[in-house]
Amino acid sequence: MSLLELFMFFFKISSVTFGGGIVILGMVQLEQSKRKDIDPEEFADMISLAASMPGPIAVSIAWILGRHYKGIKGSLVSVLGVVLPPFTIILLLSPIVLKYSHLPQVQGFFKGILAGTGAIITFVIVNNVKGALTSTLWNVIPYALILTMIGLLHIHPIIAMASVLIIQIIKEKVITE
C-alpha cells in the first residue's frame, strides 16, 4: 500500500464508524480480510499487540499496520487517517448534537448506532477468541496462565502479564536457537 492508500484506508473506515476503537478495529479486520495481503495469524498477532498497547486501540492498529506497510512514515500517515475524521466531526458537530440531544429523532439515531456498535464489537470478540482457540495451543496458554495467576493466586494483573510476557520471550529465544 502507498502512503496515500494507507491514509485513505484508515480515513474512510474512521469516517463512517461510530462506537470507538473496537468498532474501527472490526472494520479494519473486515477490510484486511478482503485484501488478503497479510497472513491471518500475523494479523491476529497485530490485533493482540494493538489491544495490549496503552491508548486508543484504533490508533494502535493504525500505527502497527502503517509500520507493516511503510515503516514509520506509514505509521504516521495511518494514525493521521484514523484520528482526523473523529476529531473534525466532534469539533464541528458536538455543539449541534448538544443543542438538539433532547429530540426523539436524535435519541433514536444514537440508539441505532448503539445497536450496530454492539453487533460489531461482538463480531470482533468472537473472531479473535475463535482465532486464538483454533490455532496453536500456545495461544491459549498465556490466557490461562494470566487468569490463573490473577483469579486463583491473587497476583496483581501487571505482575501476571509481565510474567507471561517474560515466559513468551524465553519461549521465542528457545525456538529460534
OpenMM code with the backbone's topology and positions (N, CA, C; nanometers):
from openmm import Vec3, app, unit

residues = "MET SER LEU LEU GLU LEU PHE MET PHE PHE PHE LYS ILE SER SER VAL THR PHE GLY GLY GLY ILE VAL ILE LEU GLY MET VAL GLN LEU GLU GLN SER LYS ARG LYS ASP ILE ASP PRO GLU GLU PHE ALA ASP MET ILE SER LEU ALA ALA SER MET PRO GLY PRO ILE ALA VAL SER ILE ALA TRP ILE LEU GLY ARG HIS TYR LYS GLY ILE LYS GLY SER LEU VAL SER VAL LEU GLY VAL VAL LEU PRO PRO PHE THR ILE ILE LEU LEU LEU SER PRO ILE VAL LEU LYS TYR SER HIS LEU PRO GLN VAL GLN GLY PHE PHE LYS GLY ILE LEU ALA GLY THR GLY ALA ILE ILE THR PHE VAL ILE VAL ASN ASN VAL LYS GLY ALA LEU THR SER THR LEU TRP ASN VAL ILE PRO TYR ALA LEU ILE LEU THR MET ILE GLY LEU LEU HIS ILE HIS PRO ILE ILE ALA MET ALA SER VAL LEU ILE ILE GLN ILE ILE LYS GLU LYS VAL ILE THR GLU".split()
positions = [
    Vec3(0.0843, -0.1180, 0.0000),
    Vec3(0.0000, 0.0000, 0.0000),
    Vec3(0.0889, 0.1245, 0.0000),
    Vec3(0.0494, 0.2229, -0.0760),
    Vec3(0.1219, 0.3502, -0.0768),
    Vec3(0.0807, 0.4314, 0.0465),
    Vec3(0.1517, 0.5397, 0.0705),
    Vec3(0.1175, 0.6260, 0.1844),
    Vec3(-0.0232, 0.6830, 0.1695),
    Vec3(-0.0588, 0.7236, 0.0481),
    Vec3(-0.1935, 0.7770, 0.0247),
    Vec3(-0.2995, 0.6687, 0.0461),
    Vec3(-0.2712, 0.5476, 0.0003),
    Vec3(-0.3663, 0.4378, 0.0211),
    Vec3(-0.3832, 0.4068, 0.1697),
    Vec3(-0.2738, 0.4102, 0.2438),
    Vec3(-0.2831, 0.3895, 0.3890),
    Vec3(-0.3696, 0.4963, 0.4547),
    Vec3(-0.3426, 0.6212, 0.4195),
    Vec3(-0.4214, 0.7308, 0.4758),
    Vec3(-0.5691, 0.7116, 0.4429),
    Vec3(-0.6005, 0.6854, 0.3163),
    Vec3(-0.7401, 0.6705, 0.2745),
    Vec3(-0.8057, 0.5477, 0.3371),
    Vec3(-0.7307, 0.4393, 0.3521),
    Vec3(-0.7820, 0.3174, 0.4145),
    Vec3(-0.8369, 0.3499, 0.5535),
    Vec3(-0.7563, 0.4151, 0.6345),
    Vec3(-0.7983, 0.4471, 0.7707),
    Vec3(-0.8947, 0.5652, 0.7750),
    Vec3(-0.8773, 0.6620, 0.6869),
    Vec3(-0.9663, 0.7777, 0.6829),
    Vec3(-1.1094, 0.7332, 0.6516),
    Vec3(-1.1257, 0.6470, 0.5506),
    Vec3(-1.2602, 0.6000, 0.5130),
    Vec3(-1.3254, 0.5210, 0.6264),
    Vec3(-1.2505, 0.4302, 0.6859),
    Vec3(-1.3064, 0.3497, 0.7944),
    Vec3(-1.3432, 0.4381, 0.9128),
    Vec3(-1.2540, 0.5268, 0.9506),
    Vec3(-1.2773, 0.6132, 1.0657),
    Vec3(-1.3909, 0.7123, 1.0405),
    Vec3(-1.4117, 0.7493, 0.9152),
    Vec3(-1.5165, 0.8466, 0.8824),
    Vec3(-1.6567, 0.7903, 0.8977),
    Vec3(-1.6723, 0.6603, 0.8794),
    Vec3(-1.8072, 0.6030, 0.8762),
    Vec3(-1.8380, 0.5113, 0.9935),
    Vec3(-1.7483, 0.5015, 1.0907),
    Vec3(-1.7755, 0.4140, 1.2041),
    Vec3(-1.8068, 0.4956, 1.3284),
    Vec3(-1.9006, 0.4434, 1.4044),
    Vec3(-1.9364, 0.5000, 1.5338),
    Vec3(-1.9090, 0.3927, 1.6374),
    Vec3(-1.8702, 0.4332, 1.7571),
    Vec3(-1.8554, 0.3371, 1.8644),
    Vec3(-1.7149, 0.3209, 1.9157),
    Vec3(-1.6210, 0.3909, 1.8589),
    Vec3(-1.4861, 0.3860, 1.9140),
    Vec3(-1.3933, 0.2885, 1.8455),
    Vec3(-1.2802, 0.2702, 1.9100),
    Vec3(-1.1710, 0.1951, 1.8513),
    Vec3(-1.1997, 0.0499, 1.8226),
    Vec3(-1.2763, -0.0170, 1.9083),
    Vec3(-1.3024, -0.1591, 1.8855),
    Vec3(-1.3871, -0.1782, 1.7600),
    Vec3(-1.4736, -0.0823, 1.7310),
    Vec3(-1.5539, -0.0895, 1.6086),
    Vec3(-1.4644, -0.0626, 1.4873),
    Vec3(-1.3759, 0.0343, 1.4986),
    Vec3(-1.2810, 0.0611, 1.3906),
    Vec3(-1.1936, -0.0613, 1.3689),
    Vec3(-1.1521, -0.1256, 1.4767),
    Vec3(-1.0730, -0.2478, 1.4657),
    Vec3(-1.1497, -0.3553, 1.3888),
    Vec3(-1.2772, -0.3695, 1.4178),
    Vec3(-1.3605, -0.4658, 1.3451),
    Vec3(-1.3676, -0.4354, 1.1967),
    Vec3(-1.3828, -0.3091, 1.1638),
    Vec3(-1.3888, -0.2698, 1.0228),
    Vec3(-1.2539, -0.2910, 0.9543),
    Vec3(-1.1456, -0.2609, 1.0237),
    Vec3(-1.0115, -0.2850, 0.9684),
    Vec3(-0.9937, -0.4343, 0.9434),
    Vec3(-1.0404, -0.5144, 1.0379),
    Vec3(-1.0293, -0.6594, 1.0242),
    Vec3(-1.1086, -0.7076, 0.9016),
    Vec3(-1.2281, -0.6558, 0.8822),
    Vec3(-1.3079, -0.6941, 0.7651),
    Vec3(-1.2393, -0.6532, 0.6346),
    Vec3(-1.1920, -0.5296, 0.6294),
    Vec3(-1.1253, -0.4818, 0.5081),
    Vec3(-0.9954, -0.5571, 0.4820),
    Vec3(-0.9231, -0.5874, 0.5874),
    Vec3(-0.7961, -0.6585, 0.5715),
    Vec3(-0.8199, -0.8008, 0.5235),
    Vec3(-0.9292, -0.8623, 0.5669),
    Vec3(-0.9596, -0.9978, 0.5208),
    Vec3(-0.9942, -0.9987, 0.3717),
    Vec3(-1.0462, -0.8881, 0.3197),
    Vec3(-1.0719, -0.8764, 0.1753),
    Vec3(-0.9426, -0.8592, 0.0967),
    Vec3(-0.8475, -0.7866, 0.1534),
    Vec3(-0.7198, -0.7601, 0.0855),
    Vec3(-0.6341, -0.8853, 0.0747),
    Vec3(-0.6356, -0.9666, 0.1798),
    Vec3(-0.5614, -1.0933, 0.1843),
    Vec3(-0.4119, -1.0781, 0.1578),
    Vec3(-0.3525, -0.9671, 0.2015),
    Vec3(-0.2084, -0.9497, 0.1811),
    Vec3(-0.1286, -0.9638, 0.3099),
    Vec3(-0.1980, -0.9979, 0.4197),
    Vec3(-0.1300, -1.0280, 0.5457),
    Vec3(-0.1835, -1.1629, 0.5930),
    Vec3(-0.0933, -1.2503, 0.6341),
    Vec3(-0.1300, -1.3815, 0.6859),
    Vec3(-0.2255, -1.3644, 0.8044),
    Vec3(-0.3356, -1.4407, 0.8105),
    Vec3(-0.4319, -1.4249, 0.9199),
    Vec3(-0.3702, -1.4382, 1.0595),
    Vec3(-0.2739, -1.5287, 1.0759),
    Vec3(-0.2096, -1.5427, 1.2075),
    Vec3(-0.1269, -1.4193, 1.2411),
    Vec3(-0.0583, -1.3642, 1.1408),
    Vec3(0.0203, -1.2427, 1.1634),
    Vec3(-0.0719, -1.1260, 1.1983),
    Vec3(-0.1867, -1.1174, 1.1292),
    Vec3(-0.2815, -1.0105, 1.1580),
    Vec3(-0.3413, -1.0279, 1.2981),
    Vec3(-0.3665, -1.1526, 1.3383),
    Vec3(-0.4166, -1.1778, 1.4741),
    Vec3(-0.3139, -1.1324, 1.5774),
    Vec3(-0.1857, -1.1541, 1.5487),
    Vec3(-0.0807, -1.1052, 1.6385),
    Vec3(-0.0805, -0.9529, 1.6448),
    Vec3(-0.1031, -0.8883, 1.5301),
    Vec3(-0.1081, -0.7422, 1.5264),
    Vec3(-0.2239, -0.6907, 1.6115),
    Vec3(-0.3380, -0.7579, 1.6027),
    Vec3(-0.4550, -0.7180, 1.6816),
    Vec3(-0.4262, -0.7354, 1.8300),
    Vec3(-0.3640, -0.8472, 1.8653),
    Vec3(-0.3305, -0.8708, 2.0055),
    Vec3(-0.2353, -0.7641, 2.0578),
    Vec3(-0.1368, -0.7307, 1.9771),
    Vec3(-0.0418, -0.6267, 2.0165),
    Vec3(-0.1125, -0.4922, 2.0317),
    Vec3(-0.1994, -0.4582, 1.9351),
    Vec3(-0.2734, -0.3317, 1.9413),
    Vec3(-0.3622, -0.3258, 2.0655),
    Vec3(-0.4238, -0.4384, 2.0995),
    Vec3(-0.5123, -0.4425, 2.2160),
    Vec3(-0.4350, -0.4297, 2.3469),
    Vec3(-0.3099, -0.4731, 2.3457),
    Vec3(-0.2325, -0.4691, 2.4694),
    Vec3(-0.1573, -0.3374, 2.4889),
    Vec3(-0.1529, -0.2538, 2.3851),
    Vec3(-0.0824, -0.1261, 2.3959),
    Vec3(-0.1699, -0.0236, 2.4672),
    Vec3(-0.1080, 0.0662, 2.5420),
    Vec3(-0.1876, 0.1708, 2.6062),
    Vec3(-0.2406, 0.2694, 2.5027),
    Vec3(-0.3527, 0.3299, 2.5325),
    Vec3(-0.4110, 0.4277, 2.4417),
    Vec3(-0.5211, 0.3676, 2.3560),
    Vec3(-0.5768, 0.4489, 2.2686),
    Vec3(-0.6878, 0.4021, 2.1839),
    Vec3(-0.6445, 0.2895, 2.0903),
    Vec3(-0.7263, 0.1859, 2.0835),
    Vec3(-0.6923, 0.0695, 2.0016),
    Vec3(-0.6916, 0.1040, 1.8524),
    Vec3(-0.7743, 0.1990, 1.8102),
    Vec3(-0.7750, 0.2385, 1.6690),
    Vec3(-0.6408, 0.2995, 1.6293),
    Vec3(-0.5862, 0.3804, 1.7168),
    Vec3(-0.4559, 0.4416, 1.6903),
    Vec3(-0.3474, 0.3343, 1.6900),
    Vec3(-0.3575, 0.2399, 1.7817),
    Vec3(-0.2574, 0.1328, 1.7890),
    Vec3(-0.2568, 0.0471, 1.6640),
    Vec3(-0.3750, 0.0055, 1.6170),
    Vec3(-0.3783, -0.0801, 1.4969),
    Vec3(-0.3359, 0.0003, 1.3745),
    Vec3(-0.3689, 0.1291, 1.3701),
    Vec3(-0.3238, 0.2130, 1.2580),
    Vec3(-0.1719, 0.2214, 1.2581),
    Vec3(-0.1140, 0.2412, 1.3748),
    Vec3(0.0321, 0.2508, 1.3865),
    Vec3(0.0977, 0.1199, 1.3409),
    Vec3(0.0462, 0.0077, 1.3895),
    Vec3(0.1063, -0.1228, 1.3592),
    Vec3(0.0938, -0.1562, 1.2106),
    Vec3(-0.0250, -0.1366, 1.1538),
    Vec3(-0.0429, -0.1669, 1.0112),
    Vec3(0.0364, -0.0712, 0.9229),
    Vec3(0.0367, 0.0556, 0.9605),
    Vec3(0.1152, 0.1527, 0.8847),
    Vec3(0.2620, 0.1167, 0.8840),
    Vec3(0.3117, 0.0745, 0.9989),
    Vec3(0.4530, 0.0339, 1.0103),
    Vec3(0.4797, -0.0913, 0.9284),
    Vec3(0.3832, -0.1815, 0.9256),
    Vec3(0.3980, -0.3042, 0.8476),
    Vec3(0.4157, -0.2731, 0.6987),
    Vec3(0.3378, -0.1795, 0.6486),
    Vec3(0.3407, -0.1490, 0.5060),
    Vec3(0.4509, -0.0508, 0.4666),
    Vec3(0.4692, 0.0567, 0.5446),
    Vec3(0.5587, 0.1645, 0.5014),
    Vec3(0.6472, 0.2208, 0.6112),
    Vec3(0.6728, 0.1457, 0.7163),
    Vec3(0.7617, 0.1934, 0.8218),
    Vec3(0.7002, 0.3071, 0.9030),
    Vec3(0.7864, 0.3899, 0.9578),
    Vec3(0.7413, 0.4989, 1.0448),
    Vec3(0.6532, 0.5982, 0.9691),
    Vec3(0.6887, 0.6293, 0.8436),
    Vec3(0.6040, 0.7205, 0.7649),
    Vec3(0.4640, 0.6626, 0.7492),
    Vec3(0.4554, 0.5328, 0.7255),
    Vec3(0.3252, 0.4671, 0.7142),
    Vec3(0.2469, 0.4744, 0.8433),
    Vec3(0.3173, 0.4588, 0.9554),
    Vec3(0.2509, 0.4687, 1.0857),
    Vec3(0.1922, 0.6076, 1.1068),
    Vec3(0.2717, 0.7084, 1.0783),
    Vec3(0.2255, 0.8463, 1.0983),
    Vec3(0.1064, 0.8791, 1.0087),
    Vec3(0.1125, 0.8384, 0.8834),
    Vec3(0.0040, 0.8649, 0.7887),
    Vec3(-0.1224, 0.7890, 0.8303),
    Vec3(-0.1067, 0.6646, 0.8738),
    Vec3(-0.2218, 0.5843, 0.9158),
    Vec3(-0.2891, 0.6430, 1.0393),
    Vec3(-0.2086, 0.6842, 1.1357),
    Vec3(-0.2645, 0.7444, 1.2577),
    Vec3(-0.3371, 0.8746, 1.2230),
    Vec3(-0.2803, 0.9542, 1.1352),
    Vec3(-0.3479, 1.0766, 1.0922),
    Vec3(-0.4818, 1.0429, 1.0265),
    Vec3(-0.4830, 0.9396, 0.9436),
    Vec3(-0.6063, 0.8982, 0.8775),
    Vec3(-0.7134, 0.8515, 0.9737),
    Vec3(-0.6739, 0.7855, 1.0816),
    Vec3(-0.7729, 0.7346, 1.1753),
    Vec3(-0.8184, 0.8408, 1.2758),
    Vec3(-0.7350, 0.9398, 1.3029),
    Vec3(-0.7671, 1.0417, 1.4038),
    Vec3(-0.8397, 1.1625, 1.3442),
    Vec3(-0.8073, 1.1979, 1.2236),
    Vec3(-0.8623, 1.3191, 1.1627),
    Vec3(-1.0159, 1.3215, 1.1530),
    Vec3(-1.0825, 1.2147, 1.1051),
    Vec3(-1.2295, 1.2216, 1.0953),
    Vec3(-1.3018, 1.2431, 1.2281),
    Vec3(-1.2741, 1.1637, 1.3329),
    Vec3(-1.3489, 1.1899, 1.4566),
    Vec3(-1.3165, 1.3253, 1.5183),
    Vec3(-1.1918, 1.3671, 1.5054),
    Vec3(-1.1547, 1.4993, 1.5578),
    Vec3(-1.2367, 1.6077, 1.4891),
    Vec3(-1.2439, 1.6007, 1.3577),
    Vec3(-1.3190, 1.7011, 1.2809),
    Vec3(-1.4682, 1.6937, 1.3101),
    Vec3(-1.5215, 1.5717, 1.3146),
    Vec3(-1.6652, 1.5547, 1.3400),
    Vec3(-1.7021, 1.6074, 1.4778),
    Vec3(-1.6231, 1.5738, 1.5772),
    Vec3(-1.6520, 1.6212, 1.7133),
    Vec3(-1.6421, 1.7732, 1.7197),
    Vec3(-1.5404, 1.8264, 1.6560),
    Vec3(-1.5208, 1.9710, 1.6568),
    Vec3(-1.6399, 2.0440, 1.5935),
    Vec3(-1.6907, 1.9895, 1.4833),
    Vec3(-1.7977, 2.0581, 1.4106),
    Vec3(-1.9384, 2.0247, 1.4606),
    Vec3(-1.9612, 1.8984, 1.4988),
    Vec3(-2.0987, 1.8572, 1.5288),
    Vec3(-2.1363, 1.8579, 1.6767),
    Vec3(-2.0405, 1.8580, 1.7662),
    Vec3(-2.0771, 1.8491, 1.9082),
    Vec3(-2.1682, 1.9632, 1.9544),
    Vec3(-2.1480, 2.0874, 1.9105),
    Vec3(-2.2422, 2.1918, 1.9540),
    Vec3(-2.3850, 2.1665, 1.9051),
    Vec3(-2.3975, 2.1123, 1.7847),
    Vec3(-2.5306, 2.0847, 1.7286),
    Vec3(-2.5973, 1.9695, 1.8028),
    Vec3(-2.5204, 1.8614, 1.8251),
    Vec3(-2.5758, 1.7459, 1.8956),
    Vec3(-2.6182, 1.7844, 2.0365),
    Vec3(-2.5377, 1.8611, 2.1050),
    Vec3(-2.5736, 1.9041, 2.2404),
    Vec3(-2.7004, 1.9892, 2.2401),
    Vec3(-2.7144, 2.0736, 2.1399),
    Vec3(-2.8313, 2.1617, 2.1326),
    Vec3(-2.9601, 2.0834, 2.1079),
    Vec3(-2.9520, 1.9769, 2.0267),
    Vec3(-3.0718, 1.9036, 1.9868),
    Vec3(-3.0803, 1.7634, 2.0469),
    Vec3(-3.0018, 1.7319, 2.1474),
    Vec3(-2.9983, 1.5964, 2.2039),
    Vec3(-3.1298, 1.5545, 2.2703),
    Vec3(-3.2156, 1.6474, 2.3017),
    Vec3(-3.3428, 1.6151, 2.3656),
    Vec3(-3.4475, 1.5647, 2.2656),
    Vec3(-3.4242, 1.5850, 2.1363),
    Vec3(-3.5218, 1.5441, 2.0353),
    Vec3(-3.5244, 1.3914, 2.0200),
    Vec3(-3.6455, 1.3341, 2.0051),
    Vec3(-3.6563, 1.1883, 1.9898),
    Vec3(-3.5808, 1.1349, 1.8664),
    Vec3(-3.5744, 1.2133, 1.7591),
    Vec3(-3.5050, 1.1685, 1.6391),
    Vec3(-3.3548, 1.1523, 1.6644),
    Vec3(-3.2981, 1.2454, 1.7368),
    Vec3(-3.1552, 1.2395, 1.7681),
    Vec3(-3.1289, 1.1237, 1.8641),
    Vec3(-3.2149, 1.1062, 1.9630),
    Vec3(-3.2000, 0.9955, 2.0562),
    Vec3(-3.2140, 0.8612, 1.9840),
    Vec3(-3.3086, 0.8532, 1.8912),
    Vec3(-3.3269, 0.7304, 1.8119),
    Vec3(-3.2058, 0.6998, 1.7258),
    Vec3(-3.1471, 0.8037, 1.6679),
    Vec3(-3.0262, 0.7864, 1.5866),
    Vec3(-2.9155, 0.7228, 1.6698),
    Vec3(-2.8938, 0.7734, 1.7900),
    Vec3(-2.7861, 0.7210, 1.8737),
    Vec3(-2.8185, 0.5817, 1.9284),
    Vec3(-2.9466, 0.5497, 1.9480),
    Vec3(-2.9834, 0.4135, 1.9878),
    Vec3(-2.9535, 0.3155, 1.8738),
    Vec3(-2.9782, 0.3575, 1.7514),
    Vec3(-2.9445, 0.2730, 1.6361),
    Vec3(-2.7947, 0.2497, 1.6244),
    Vec3(-2.7200, 0.3547, 1.6467),
    Vec3(-2.5734, 0.3424, 1.6439),
    Vec3(-2.5266, 0.2463, 1.7532),
    Vec3(-2.5874, 0.2547, 1.8708),
    Vec3(-2.5509, 0.1667, 1.9813),
    Vec3(-2.5750, 0.0202, 1.9456),
    Vec3(-2.6861, -0.0079, 1.8788),
    Vec3(-2.7159, -0.1464, 1.8394),
    Vec3(-2.6133, -0.1979, 1.7377),
    Vec3(-2.5834, -0.1177, 1.6383),
    Vec3(-2.4845, -0.1582, 1.5382),
    Vec3(-2.3461, -0.1749, 1.5979),
    Vec3(-2.3103, -0.0860, 1.6876),
    Vec3(-2.1813, -0.0931, 1.7545),
    Vec3(-2.1706, -0.2221, 1.8354),
    Vec3(-2.2753, -0.2573, 1.9056),
    Vec3(-2.2762, -0.3816, 1.9835),
    Vec3(-2.2546, -0.5036, 1.8952),
    Vec3(-2.3172, -0.5035, 1.7776),
    Vec3(-2.3007, -0.6158, 1.6845),
    Vec3(-2.1567, -0.6264, 1.6352),
    Vec3(-2.0963, -0.5147, 1.6016),
    Vec3(-1.9584, -0.5177, 1.5513),
    Vec3(-1.8620, -0.5593, 1.6617),
    Vec3(-1.8821, -0.5099, 1.7831),
    Vec3(-1.7959, -0.5491, 1.8948),
    Vec3(-1.8070, -0.6996, 1.9194),
    Vec3(-1.9278, -0.7527, 1.9166),
    Vec3(-1.9478, -0.8971, 1.9331),
    Vec3(-1.8745, -0.9740, 1.8248),
    Vec3(-1.8845, -0.9282, 1.7004),
    Vec3(-1.8166, -0.9920, 1.5877),
    Vec3(-1.6653, -0.9958, 1.6100),
    Vec3(-1.6079, -0.8843, 1.6507),
    Vec3(-1.4627, -0.8767, 1.6728),
    Vec3(-1.4208, -0.9716, 1.7843),
    Vec3(-1.4933, -0.9712, 1.8937),
    Vec3(-1.4571, -1.0567, 2.0073),
    Vec3(-1.4669, -1.2038, 1.9685),
    Vec3(-1.5756, -1.2429, 1.9055),
    Vec3(-1.5933, -1.3833, 1.8667),
    Vec3(-1.4830, -1.4269, 1.7704),
    Vec3(-1.4519, -1.3442, 1.6706),
    Vec3(-1.3464, -1.3804, 1.5751),
    Vec3(-1.2102, -1.3920, 1.6417),
    Vec3(-1.1784, -1.3004, 1.7307),
    Vec3(-1.0481, -1.3048, 1.7961),
    Vec3(-1.0360, -1.4233, 1.8913),
    Vec3(-1.1394, -1.4517, 1.9662),
    Vec3(-1.1362, -1.5673, 2.0558),
    Vec3(-1.1299, -1.6959, 1.9750),
    Vec3(-1.2106, -1.7035, 1.8688),
    Vec3(-1.2094, -1.8220, 1.7826),
    Vec3(-1.0715, -1.8414, 1.7204),
    Vec3(-1.0100, -1.7327, 1.6748),
    Vec3(-0.8764, -1.7412, 1.6160),
    Vec3(-0.7727, -1.7866, 1.7157),
    Vec3(-0.7835, -1.7386, 1.8378),
    Vec3(-0.6866, -1.7772, 1.9415),
    Vec3(-0.7034, -1.9236, 1.9806),
    Vec3(-0.8270, -1.9704, 1.9857),
    Vec3(-0.8514, -2.1070, 2.0308),
    Vec3(-0.8293, -2.2117, 1.9223),
    Vec3(-0.8442, -2.1726, 1.7959),
    Vec3(-0.8316, -2.2719, 1.6890),
    Vec3(-0.6924, -2.2805, 1.6303),
    Vec3(-0.6027, -2.1915, 1.6665),
    Vec3(-0.4668, -2.2028, 1.6140),
    Vec3(-0.3853, -2.2930, 1.7069),
    Vec3(-0.2709, -2.2526, 1.7458),
    Vec3(-0.1855, -2.3388, 1.8266),
    Vec3(-0.2243, -2.3330, 1.9742),
    Vec3(-0.1860, -2.4373, 2.0452),
    Vec3(-0.2140, -2.4436, 2.1884),
    Vec3(-0.1453, -2.3298, 2.2628),
    Vec3(-0.0285, -2.2861, 2.2132),
    Vec3(0.0457, -2.1810, 2.2825),
    Vec3(-0.0346, -2.0512, 2.2896),
    Vec3(-0.1291, -2.0298, 2.1980),
    Vec3(-0.2110, -1.9093, 2.2030),
    Vec3(-0.3075, -1.9108, 2.3208),
    Vec3(-0.3432, -2.0286, 2.3698),
    Vec3(-0.4369, -2.0403, 2.4810),
    Vec3(-0.3633, -2.0356, 2.6147),
    Vec3(-0.2417, -2.0855, 2.6188),
    Vec3(-0.1664, -2.0952, 2.7437),
    Vec3(-0.1471, -1.9598, 2.8127),
    Vec3(-0.1081, -1.8522, 2.7409),
    Vec3(-0.0921, -1.7238, 2.8117),
    Vec3(-0.2207, -1.6758, 2.8791),
    Vec3(-0.3344, -1.6936, 2.8114),
    Vec3(-0.4611, -1.6525, 2.8721),
    Vec3(-0.4878, -1.7331, 2.9993),
    Vec3(-0.4675, -1.8617, 2.9904),
    Vec3(-0.4922, -1.9490, 3.1052),
    Vec3(-0.3982, -1.9134, 3.2211),
    Vec3(-0.2716, -1.8883, 3.1887),
    Vec3(-0.1760, -1.8516, 3.2938),
    Vec3(-0.2154, -1.7210, 3.3620),
    Vec3(-0.2501, -1.6216, 3.2842),
    Vec3(-0.2874, -1.4923, 3.3415),
    Vec3(-0.4130, -1.5049, 3.4262),
    Vec3(-0.5147, -1.5755, 3.3740),
    Vec3(-0.6375, -1.5938, 3.4518),
    Vec3(-0.6111, -1.6688, 3.5811),
    Vec3(-0.5256, -1.7711, 3.5753),
    Vec3(-0.4917, -1.8472, 3.6956),
    Vec3(-0.4168, -1.7605, 3.7955),
    Vec3(-0.3193, -1.6851, 3.7468),
    Vec3(-0.2390, -1.6015, 3.8369),
    Vec3(-0.3248, -1.4938, 3.9043),
    Vec3(-0.4142, -1.4339, 3.8273),
    Vec3(-0.4980, -1.3273, 3.8837),
    Vec3(-0.6110, -1.3854, 3.9685),
    Vec3(-0.6838, -1.4815, 3.9105),
    Vec3(-0.8038, -1.5331, 3.9764),
    Vec3(-0.7781, -1.6239, 4.0938),
    Vec3(-0.6868, -1.7184, 4.0788),
    Vec3(-0.6649, -1.8161, 4.1854),
    Vec3(-0.5526, -1.7787, 4.2810),
    Vec3(-0.4460, -1.7220, 4.2249),
    Vec3(-0.3303, -1.6902, 4.3081),
    Vec3(-0.3314, -1.5453, 4.3583),
    Vec3(-0.4274, -1.4654, 4.3109),
    Vec3(-0.4450, -1.3260, 4.3521),
    Vec3(-0.3193, -1.2411, 4.3303),
    Vec3(-0.2518, -1.2669, 4.2185),
    Vec3(-0.1334, -1.1890, 4.1813),
    Vec3(-0.1817, -1.0644, 4.1072),
    Vec3(-0.1162, -0.9537, 4.1302),
    Vec3(-0.1531, -0.8281, 4.0650),
    Vec3(-0.1503, -0.8482, 3.9127),
    Vec3(-0.2508, -0.7948, 3.8391),
    Vec3(-0.2573, -0.8147, 3.6936),
    Vec3(-0.1310, -0.7729, 3.6183),
    Vec3(-0.0693, -0.6643, 3.6578),
    Vec3(0.0516, -0.6199, 3.5876),
    Vec3(0.1647, -0.7207, 3.6063),
    Vec3(0.1789, -0.7734, 3.7269),
    Vec3(0.2827, -0.8734, 3.7522),
    Vec3(0.2520, -1.0015, 3.6745),
    Vec3(0.1253, -1.0398, 3.6695),
    Vec3(0.0863, -1.1599, 3.5951),
    Vec3(0.1172, -1.1438, 3.4466),
    Vec3(0.0804, -1.0299, 3.3893),
    Vec3(0.1061, -1.0071, 3.2463),
    Vec3(0.2551, -0.9990, 3.2181),
    Vec3(0.3306, -0.9342, 3.3058),
    Vec3(0.4753, -0.9250, 3.2866),
    Vec3(0.5383, -1.0637, 3.2937),
    Vec3(0.4914, -1.1467, 3.3855),
    Vec3(0.5445, -1.2824, 3.3979),
    Vec3(0.5203, -1.3631, 3.2718),
    Vec3(0.3998, -1.3551, 3.2191),
    Vec3(0.3676, -1.4298, 3.0971),
    Vec3(0.4464, -1.3739, 2.9789),
    Vec3(0.4655, -1.2446, 2.9740),
    Vec3(0.5456, -1.1847, 2.8677),
    Vec3(0.6892, -1.2367, 2.8732),
    Vec3(0.7454, -1.2445, 2.9918),
    Vec3(0.8816, -1.2981, 3.0076),
    Vec3(0.8867, -1.4432, 2.9612),
    Vec3(0.7860, -1.5212, 2.9972),
    Vec3(0.7806, -1.6614, 2.9534),
    Vec3(0.7759, -1.6692, 2.8011),
    Vec3(0.6961, -1.5822, 2.7381),
    Vec3(0.6865, -1.5831, 2.5922),
    Vec3(0.8187, -1.5435, 2.5270),
    Vec3(0.8877, -1.4479, 2.5834),
    Vec3(1.0178, -1.4056, 2.5291),
    Vec3(1.1176, -1.5208, 2.5392),
    Vec3(1.1200, -1.5882, 2.6524),
    Vec3(1.2094, -1.7036, 2.6700),
    Vec3(1.1733, -1.8138, 2.5709),
    Vec3(1.0450, -1.8380, 2.5525),
    Vec3(0.9989, -1.9404, 2.4578),
    Vec3(1.0459, -1.9074, 2.3166),
    Vec3(1.0333, -1.7819, 2.2748),
    Vec3(1.0771, -1.7401, 2.1410),
    Vec3(1.2265, -1.7584, 2.1232),
    Vec3(1.3057, -1.7267, 2.2264),
    Vec3(1.4514, -1.7425, 2.2184),
    Vec3(1.4886, -1.8895, 2.2068),
    Vec3(1.4189, -1.9751, 2.2807),
    Vec3(1.4471, -2.1193, 2.2758),
    Vec3(1.4142, -2.1743, 2.1381),
    Vec3(1.3024, -2.1297, 2.0799),
    Vec3(1.2603, -2.1797, 1.9480),
    Vec3(1.3550, -2.1337, 1.8389),
    Vec3(1.4003, -2.0073, 1.8453),
    Vec3(1.4862, -1.9552, 1.7395),
    Vec3(1.6296, -2.0055, 1.7486),
    Vec3(1.6710, -2.0583, 1.8621),
    Vec3(1.8088, -2.1072, 1.8773),
    Vec3(1.8232, -2.2493, 1.8416),
] * unit.nanometer
topology = app.Topology()
chain = topology.addChain("A")
for resn in residues:
    res = topology.addResidue(resn, chain)
    for name in ("N", "CA", "C"):
        topology.addAtom(name, app.Element.getBySymbol(name[0]), res)
